[in-house]
């Protein structure tokens, strides 16, 4: 199914636009937090602690918020959390302007990590509305759009810093999250969505093997992403061109977007389970050529190569989670996936920092290959987990009328 046909369905274009607007702070929030706290305190240590507090709070809050959405609907959770997040972002910006103490800024940064789970809600809606090639195309477009968000986010911070200061980026983020979330939550599709009432076992969605496997994979794959970003930055510095690191990472994102556009626009005959194992293996191998890059210029095409399988992998993770997550816990399942990748990214970046300070950047790139490779092995070793788990799961969209999306 083509991307044009996907967006042509009633209400889906609004969902994509609103969800991306609401999630824009994810593309630049951590960078803005670091810059604000660094400018206010003069300490990168405090800035790093603030960024860590933000990420930890985001990881801790995601699954409980997803569980609340599954129980009470989207709007009743998204709207108050969006107002809280906008207030937290504005408060941190004000604290930076007034030169608040480091401890207070760290606490405010932690509060900004409590974000409305718009991405999980969006993916849950897609899973309830679409299936097969249509769902794959929708998730492919989602993965591509997310890459665009992470590519454009730092540029927005750069503009804010040039025009005023990093605090302006946080204030813009507050406006984005509030306007985007209200726009999303007030749509007919979001308001009419309801998760089936089910008996919940201890552990919630993590009780399901499919969710555990995808979360474990997310941690390992994310560790590769975090390590690769640090290693490429270190490589550019070793080659005497530190300013080119951003260009290299942008090429990585461009490769991912290109791969996602190609992959999601095709109709695939083989099941997503088989393709997931193959794509994860390809992604693990695609990082390796960068180890042999002779220079920064020689690294450029290898960055595009390294990105080609990233968005297709993300699309397949979303597809499998949407199709096989426990009934009545789809949103919570997506929040676990959303948590797993950043946890892995943070761990991989931290470990790679130690490696590049020792043996060097090429060893760091080699380290970046390890996490995705282990994740690919896990996807193959426990492939039985990726079989349909709920033969009796309803295929009826959880909206007021199926005609609403045709």
C-alpha positions in Angstrom: 0.0 0.0 0.0 1.4 3.4 -0.9 2.1 6.2 1.6 -0.3 8.4 -0.3 -3.1 5.8 0.1 -2.3 5.5 3.8 -2.6 9.2 4.5 -5.7 9.5 2.3 -7.7 7.5 4.8 -10.0 9.8 6.8 -8.4 11.2 9.9 -4.9 9.6 9.5 -3.2 12.7 8.1 -4.4 14.6 11.1 -3.1 11.9 13.4 0.3 12.0 11.9 0.6 15.7 11.9 -0.7 16.1 15.4 1.4 13.3 16.9 4.6 14.6 15.3 3.9 18.1 16.6 3.3 16.8 20.1 6.5 14.7 19.9 8.8 17.4 18.6 10.4 18.0 22.0 11.7 14.4 21.8 13.9 15.4 18.9 15.7 18.2 20.8 14.6 18.1 24.5 17.7 16.5 26.0 20.0 18.8 24.0 18.1 21.8 25.2 18.2 20.6 28.8 21.9 20.2 28.6 22.5 23.7 27.2 20.1 25.4 29.6 21.7 23.8 32.7 25.2 24.3 31.4 24.6 28.0 30.8 22.9 28.5 34.2 25.5 26.6 36.3 28.6 26.6 34.2 28.9 22.8 34.8 28.7 20.0 32.3 28.5 17.6 35.2 25.3 19.1 36.4 24.0 19.4 32.8 24.7 15.6 32.4 22.9 14.9 35.6 19.9 16.9 34.5 19.8 15.0 31.2 20.1 11.7 33.0 17.3 12.7 35.4 15.1 13.5 32.4 15.7 10.2 30.8 15.2 8.2 34.0 11.9 9.9 34.7 10.8 9.3 31.1 11.6 5.6 31.4 9.9 5.3 34.8 6.7 7.1 33.7 6.1 5.6 30.3 4.6 2.2 31.1 2.3 3.4 33.9 1.0 6.1 31.6 0.4 3.6 28.9 -1.4 1.4 31.3 -3.7 4.3 32.3 -4.5 4.9 28.6 -5.5 1.3 28.1 -7.8 1.5 31.1 -9.3 5.0 30.8 -8.9 6.0 27.1 -6.5 8.4 25.4 -7.9 11.9 26.0 -8.3 11.5 29.8 -4.6 10.7 30.1 -3.0 12.7 27.3 -4.5 16.1 28.1 -3.5 16.5 31.8 -0.1 15.0 31.2 0.5 17.4 28.3 -0.4 20.4 30.5 2.0 19.0 33.2 4.8 18.6 30.7 4.3 22.0 29.2 4.5 23.5 32.7 7.6 21.6 33.5 9.4 22.7 30.3 8.4 26.3 31.0 9.5 26.0 34.6 12.9 24.7 33.5 13.3 27.5 31.0 12.4 30.1 33.7 14.8 28.4 36.1 17.6 28.7 33.5 16.8 32.4 32.8 16.8 33.2 36.6 20.0 31.2 37.3 18.3 28.7 39.7 20.5 26.4 41.8 21.7 23.2 40.1 19.7 20.9 42.3 16.5 22.7 41.4 17.3 22.6 37.7 17.9 18.9 37.9 14.6 18.4 39.7 12.8 20.4 37.0 14.6 18.5 34.3 13.3 15.2 35.8 9.7 16.6 35.7 10.1 17.3 32.0 10.6 13.6 31.5 6.9 12.9 32.3 5.6 13.2 28.8 2.2 12.4 27.2 2.5 8.9 25.5 1.4 10.3 22.2 3.6 8.0 20.1 2.3 4.9 21.8 -1.3 6.1 21.4 -0.7 6.9 17.8 0.7 3.4 17.1 -2.1 1.8 19.1 -4.6 3.6 16.9 -2.9 2.4 13.8 -3.0 -1.2 15.0 -6.7 -0.9 15.7 -7.5 0.6 12.3 -5.2 -1.3 9.9 -3.7 -4.7 9.3 -1.4 -6.4 6.8 0.3 -4.3 4.2 -1.7 -1.3 5.2 -0.4 -1.5 8.8 3.2 -2.0 7.6 2.9 1.0 5.3 1.6 3.1 8.2 4.3 2.1 10.5 6.9 2.6 7.8 5.7 6.2 7.4 5.8 6.5 11.2 9.4 5.4 11.3 10.4 7.7 8.5 8.6 10.7 10.2 10.3 9.9 13.5 13.8 10.1 11.8 12.8 13.4 10.4 11.9 14.6 13.8 15.3 13.6 15.3 17.1 15.2 12.3 15.2 18.5 12.5 15.1 18.8 16.3 18.8 19.8 16.8 18.4 22.3 14.0 15.6 24.0 15.9 17.8 24.2 19.0 20.5 25.8 16.9 18.0 28.4 15.6 16.8 29.1 19.2 20.3 29.5 20.5 21.1 31.9 17.6 18.0 34.0 18.1 17.8 34.1 21.9 18.9 31.2 24.0 18.3 27.5 24.7 15.5 28.5 27.0 13.6 29.5 23.9 13.8 25.9 22.6 12.2 24.7 25.8 9.4 27.2 25.6 8.8 26.2 22.0 8.7 22.6 23.1 6.1 23.4 25.7 3.9 25.0 22.9 4.5 22.0 20.6 3.5 19.4 23.2 0.4 21.3 24.3 -0.9 22.2 20.9 0.0 18.9 19.3 -1.5 16.8 22.1 -4.7 18.7 22.2 -5.0 18.4 18.4 -4.4 14.7 18.6 -6.6 13.9 21.6 -9.5 15.9 20.3 -9.7 13.9 17.0 -12.6 11.6 16.5 -10.4 8.6 16.2 -8.6 9.3 19.4 -11.7 10.1 21.4 -13.5 7.0 20.2 -10.6 4.5 20.8 -11.1 2.1 23.6 -9.0 -0.8 24.7 -11.0 -4.0 25.5 -11.4 -4.6 29.2 -9.3 -7.6 30.2 -8.1 -9.2 33.4 -4.5 -8.0 34.0 -1.8 -10.3 35.4 1.0 -9.1 37.5 3.6 -7.4 35.4 1.1 -6.1 32.9 2.1 -6.2 29.3 5.6 -7.4 30.2 4.0 -10.7 31.1 3.7 -11.4 27.4 6.8 -13.1 25.9 6.4 -11.0 22.7 6.7 -7.7 24.6 9.6 -9.0 26.6 11.5 -10.1 23.5 10.9 -6.8 21.6 11.9 -4.8 24.7 15.1 -6.8 25.1 15.8 -6.4 21.4 15.2 -2.6 21.8 17.8 -2.4 24.6 20.4 -4.2 22.6 19.7 -2.3 19.3 19.5 1.0 21.2 22.9 0.3 22.7 24.3 0.1 19.2 22.7 3.4 18.2 24.1 5.2 21.3 27.6 3.7 20.8 27.6 4.5 17.1 26.7 8.1 17.7 29.5 8.6 20.2 32.0 6.6 18.1 31.3 8.6 14.9 31.7 11.9 16.8 35.0 10.7 18.3 36.2 9.5 14.8 35.5 12.9 13.3 37.5 14.5 16.2 40.4 12.0 15.7 40.5 12.9 12.0 40.8 16.6 12.9 37.3 17.5 11.7 35.0 17.6 14.8 32.6 19.9 13.0 31.7 17.2 10.5 30.3 14.9 13.2 26.8 16.4 12.8 27.0 16.0 9.0 27.9 12.3 9.4 25.0 11.7 11.8 22.6 13.5 9.5 23.7 11.2 6.7 23.0 8.2 9.0 19.4 9.6 9.4 19.1 10.2 5.7 20.0 6.6 5.0 17.4 5.5 7.5 14.7 7.6 6.0 15.6 6.4 2.5 15.5 2.7 3.6 12.2 3.3 5.4 10.6 5.0 2.4 11.6 2.1 0.1 10.7 -0.7 2.6 7.4 0.6 3.7 6.1 1.4 0.2 6.5 -2.2 -1.0 4.0 -5.1 -0.6 5.7 -8.0 1.0 4.5 -11.6 0.6 6.6 -13.1 3.4 5.3 -12.6 7.0 6.7 -9.8 9.2 8.1 -12.4 11.6 10.6 -13.7 9.0 11.4 -10.3 7.7 12.2 -9.1 11.2 14.9 -11.7 11.7 16.4 -10.8 8.4 16.3 -7.0 8.8 17.8 -7.2 12.3 20.7 -9.2 10.9 21.3 -6.8 8.0 21.2 -3.9 10.4 23.8 -5.5 12.7 26.1 -6.1 9.7 25.6 -2.6 8.1 27.5 -0.9 10.9 30.7 -2.9 10.4 32.1 -1.3 7.2 32.4 2.0 9.1 35.3 0.4 11.1 37.4 0.5 8.0 36.7 4.1 6.9 39.9 5.7 5.8 38.8 9.3 6.5 35.8 11.4 7.3 35.0 11.7 3.6 35.3 7.9 3.2 33.0 7.5 6.2 30.1 9.4 4.5 28.8 6.7 2.2 29.2 4.1 5.0 27.0 6.3 7.2 24.2 6.1 4.6 24.7 2.3 4.4 24.6 2.0 8.2 21.2 3.8 8.3 19.4 1.9 5.5 18.0 -0.9 7.8 17.2 1.3 10.8 13.7 2.6 9.8 12.7 -0.8 8.3 13.7 -2.4 11.6 11.6 0.1 13.6 8.6 -0.4 11.3 8.8 -4.2 11.9 9.1 -3.7 15.6 6.0 -1.5 15.6 4.1 -4.0 13.3 4.9 -7.0 15.5 4.0 -5.1 18.7 0.7 -3.8 17.2 -0.3 -7.2 15.9 0.8 -9.5 18.7 0.7 -7.4 21.9 -1.7 -8.7 24.6 -5.3 -7.7 24.0 -6.3 -4.6 26.0 -2.7 -3.7 26.7 -1.4 -2.5 23.3 -0.6 1.1 24.4 1.3 -0.2 27.5 3.2 -2.6 25.2 4.3 0.2 23.0 5.4 2.3 26.0 7.7 -0.6 27.0 9.2 -0.6 23.5 9.5 3.2 23.6 11.4 2.9 26.9 13.7 0.1 25.9 15.4 1.9 23.0 16.4 5.0 25.0 17.7 2.9 27.9 19.9 1.0 25.5 21.0 4.2 23.8 22.1 5.7 27.1 24.0 2.6 28.2 25.7 2.2 24.8 26.7 5.8 24.7 28.2 5.7 28.2 30.1 2.4 27.5 31.4 3.7 24.2 32.7 6.9 25.8 35.0 4.8 27.9 36.1 2.8 24.8 36.9 5.8 22.6 38.9 7.4 25.5 41.0 4.2 25.5 41.6 2.2 22.3 39.9 4.8 20.1 37.0 5.5 17.8 37.3 2.5 15.6 37.0 0.2 18.6 33.9 2.2 19.5 32.4 1.6 16.1 33.1 -2.1 16.6 31.3 -1.9 20.0 28.3 -0.4 18.2 28.0 -3.6 16.1 27.8 -5.8 19.2 24.4 -4.8 20.6 22.4 -5.1 17.3 24.1 -8.4 16.6 23.1 -9.8 20.0 19.6 -8.5 19.4 19.5 -10.2 16.0 20.6 -13.5 17.6 17.9 -13.2 20.3 15.3 -12.6 17.6 16.4 -15.8 15.8 16.9 -17.9 19.0 13.5 -17.1 20.4 11.7 -16.9 17.0 8.8 -19.0 18.4 7.9 -16.1 20.6 7.1 -14.1 17.5 4.3 -16.5 16.4 0.7 -15.2 16.8 -0.1 -15.5 20.5 -3.8 -14.9 20.5 -5.8 -16.8 17.9 -9.0 -15.4 19.4 -7.9 -11.8 19.3 -10.6 -9.7 17.7 -9.9 -8.1 14.3 -12.6 -5.5 14.7 -11.2 -1.9 14.9 -11.7 -0.3 18.3 -13.4 2.8 16.9 -17.0 3.9 16.6 -17.3 2.8 13.0 -15.1 1.0 10.6 -16.4 3.3 7.9 -14.7 6.2 9.6 -11.3 5.1 8.2 -12.2 4.0 4.7 
